[in-house]
Amino acid sequence: MLKIETIWRELLYRAVEQHNPCFTTLELARTFKLSTSMVAHALNPLRNMNMVEIQKTKSKVIDAEKLLLFWATRRNWKKDLLYTTYNHLPVMEIEAGMPSDVIPTAYSAYRFYCQDLPADYDHVYFYTDDVTEVQRRFPPQPKQNPNIFILKPDNFLSRYERIPLAHIFADLWSLPEWYSRDFSNALLIKIKEKIGL
């Protein structure tokens, strides 16, 4: 994931899940160990499209929905792909068989968060730094189309108690499965409810 995306995710996390759209450039730079110029680079397109309002002392997200869609259209999960394989087990058994330190995203994360399903799914996506244990539990199956996808997390994903809703949405947005649209539409409704739209 690009460094600027960690800034976008943080802004969305604050606006959607903490109901606190305020931030400062300096605070973001310190939190994510970035230069203020890098943070400004991340904020420039957001300011130009009226998603954030930048002030000297305090800035804020003014259009979280637009920012969410902006990030989703730029998210490229394939660059984070570490490992793929196939397993014949039902999807919930695959999820249950994952190591405890993996972080679910996409369909699995939606189910864990929302306790409902807009559609059935048969692909799983998880983040982990170390695929060794995943490979041991789910060995390579090169002759099968994969249904298990393991992605490399960015350095700051672990700072959240659980993967932010905006991150799940951004991952769902560009997935190739036909049911990804059902999941992203359902999650968008839940996010808009959280931000009062």
C-alpha positions in Angstrom: 0.0 0.0 0.0 1.3 3.5 -0.8 2.3 5.8 2.0 -0.3 8.4 1.0 -3.0 5.7 1.4 -2.1 5.3 5.1 -3.1 9.0 5.5 -6.3 8.5 3.6 -7.2 5.5 5.6 -6.5 7.3 8.9 -8.7 10.3 7.9 -11.5 7.9 7.0 -11.1 5.9 10.2 -11.4 9.1 12.3 -14.4 10.4 10.3 -16.3 7.2 10.0 -15.5 5.1 13.1 -14.4 7.8 15.6 -16.8 10.5 14.4 -13.9 12.9 14.6 -13.0 14.4 11.2 -10.4 16.8 12.6 -6.6 16.4 12.1 -3.4 18.4 11.7 -0.7 17.9 9.1 2.0 17.8 11.8 0.2 15.2 13.9 -0.3 12.9 10.8 3.4 13.3 9.9 4.5 12.3 13.5 2.0 9.4 13.7 3.0 7.9 10.4 6.7 8.9 10.5 6.4 10.9 7.3 7.7 14.3 6.3 5.1 17.1 6.4 5.7 17.5 2.6 4.7 13.8 2.1 1.5 14.4 4.2 0.8 17.6 2.2 1.2 15.5 -1.0 -1.4 13.1 0.3 -3.8 15.9 1.2 -3.4 18.0 -2.0 -5.8 16.1 -4.2 -8.3 15.8 -1.3 -8.2 19.6 -0.8 -8.5 20.2 -4.5 -11.6 18.1 -4.7 -13.2 19.6 -1.6 -12.9 16.4 0.5 -10.8 18.1 3.2 -10.5 21.6 4.5 -6.9 22.6 5.4 -6.3 25.3 8.1 -3.1 26.2 9.9 -4.1 25.0 13.3 -6.9 22.5 12.6 -8.1 20.7 9.5 -11.0 18.4 8.9 -12.6 15.9 6.5 -15.7 17.6 5.0 -16.8 14.8 2.6 -15.9 11.4 3.9 -18.0 9.6 1.3 -16.2 11.2 -1.6 -12.8 10.4 0.1 -13.9 6.8 0.6 -14.7 6.4 -3.1 -11.6 8.3 -4.1 -9.4 5.9 -2.2 -11.3 2.9 -3.4 -10.7 3.8 -7.1 -6.9 4.1 -6.4 -6.4 1.0 -4.2 -4.4 -1.7 -5.9 -4.5 -4.8 -3.7 -2.7 -6.9 -6.3 0.6 -5.0 -5.5 0.3 -6.4 -1.9 -0.3 -10.0 -3.0 2.1 -12.5 -1.2 0.6 -15.9 -1.7 -2.4 -17.6 -3.4 -3.7 -21.1 -3.2 -6.8 -23.2 -3.5 -8.6 -25.2 -0.8 -11.8 -27.3 -1.3 -13.1 -26.6 2.2 -16.2 -24.5 2.8 -15.3 -20.8 3.2 -16.0 -20.6 6.9 -13.8 -23.6 7.6 -11.0 -22.0 5.6 -11.5 -18.8 7.7 -11.5 -20.9 10.9 -8.3 -22.7 9.8 -6.3 -19.5 9.4 -3.5 -18.7 11.9 -4.7 -16.4 14.7 -2.4 -13.5 13.6 -3.9 -13.0 10.1 -6.2 -9.9 9.5 -9.3 -10.6 7.5 -10.4 -8.2 4.8 -13.0 -8.1 2.0 -15.8 -10.7 2.4 -14.5 -12.4 5.6 -14.0 -9.0 7.3 -17.5 -7.9 6.2 -19.0 -11.0 7.8 -17.0 -10.6 11.0 -18.0 -6.9 11.3 -21.6 -7.0 10.1 -22.9 -10.4 11.0 -24.9 -10.6 7.7 -24.1 -11.5 4.1 -25.4 -9.6 1.0 -24.3 -12.7 -1.0 -22.6 -16.0 -0.7 -18.8 -16.0 -1.3 -16.1 -18.5 -1.9 -12.9 -16.5 -1.9 -11.0 -15.2 1.2 -8.5 -12.4 1.6 -6.2 -11.9 4.6 -3.3 -9.8 5.6 -0.2 -11.2 7.2 3.5 -10.5 7.3 4.5 -14.1 7.4 2.9 -16.6 5.0 4.8 -19.6 6.4 2.0 -20.9 8.7 -0.7 -20.2 6.1 1.3 -22.2 3.5 1.6 -25.1 6.0 -2.1 -25.1 6.6 -3.1 -24.4 3.0 -0.3 -25.8 0.7 0.2 -24.6 -2.9 -2.2 -26.0 -5.4 -0.8 -24.7 -8.7 -3.3 -26.5 -11.0 -6.4 -25.0 -9.3 -7.7 -21.4 -9.6 -7.0 -19.8 -6.2 -9.6 -19.0 -3.7 -7.2 -18.0 -0.9 -5.4 -14.7 -1.2 -2.8 -13.5 1.3 -1.7 -9.8 1.2 1.2 -8.0 2.8 0.0 -5.5 5.4 1.4 -2.0 5.5 3.5 -1.0 8.6 0.6 0.8 10.3 -2.4 -1.6 9.8 -1.6 -3.2 13.2 -2.2 0.1 15.0 -5.9 -0.4 14.6 -7.8 -2.7 16.9 -9.4 -4.2 13.8 -9.1 -3.4 10.1 -11.0 -0.1 9.4 -14.3 -0.3 7.5 -12.9 2.1 4.9 -10.0 -0.3 4.3 -12.4 -3.2 3.8 -14.4 -1.1 1.4 -11.3 -0.1 -0.6 -10.3 -3.7 -0.9 -13.8 -4.9 -1.9 -14.1 -2.2 -4.5 -11.7 -3.7 -7.0 -12.0 -7.4 -6.4 -12.9 -9.4 -9.5 -15.6 -11.7 -8.0 -19.1 -11.0 -9.2 -20.4 -10.6 -5.7 -17.9 -7.9 -4.7 -20.3 -5.3 -5.9 -23.0 -6.7 -3.5 -20.6 -6.5 -0.6 -19.2 -3.0 -1.4 -22.7 -1.6 -1.9 -23.9 -3.1 1.4 -20.8 -1.8 3.2 -21.2 1.7 1.7 -24.7 1.9 3.1 -23.4 0.9 6.6 -20.6 3.5 6.4 -23.0 6.2 5.2 -25.2 5.5 8.2 -22.2 5.9 10.5 -21.3 9.3 9.1 -25.0 10.4 9.1 -25.8 10.3 5.4 
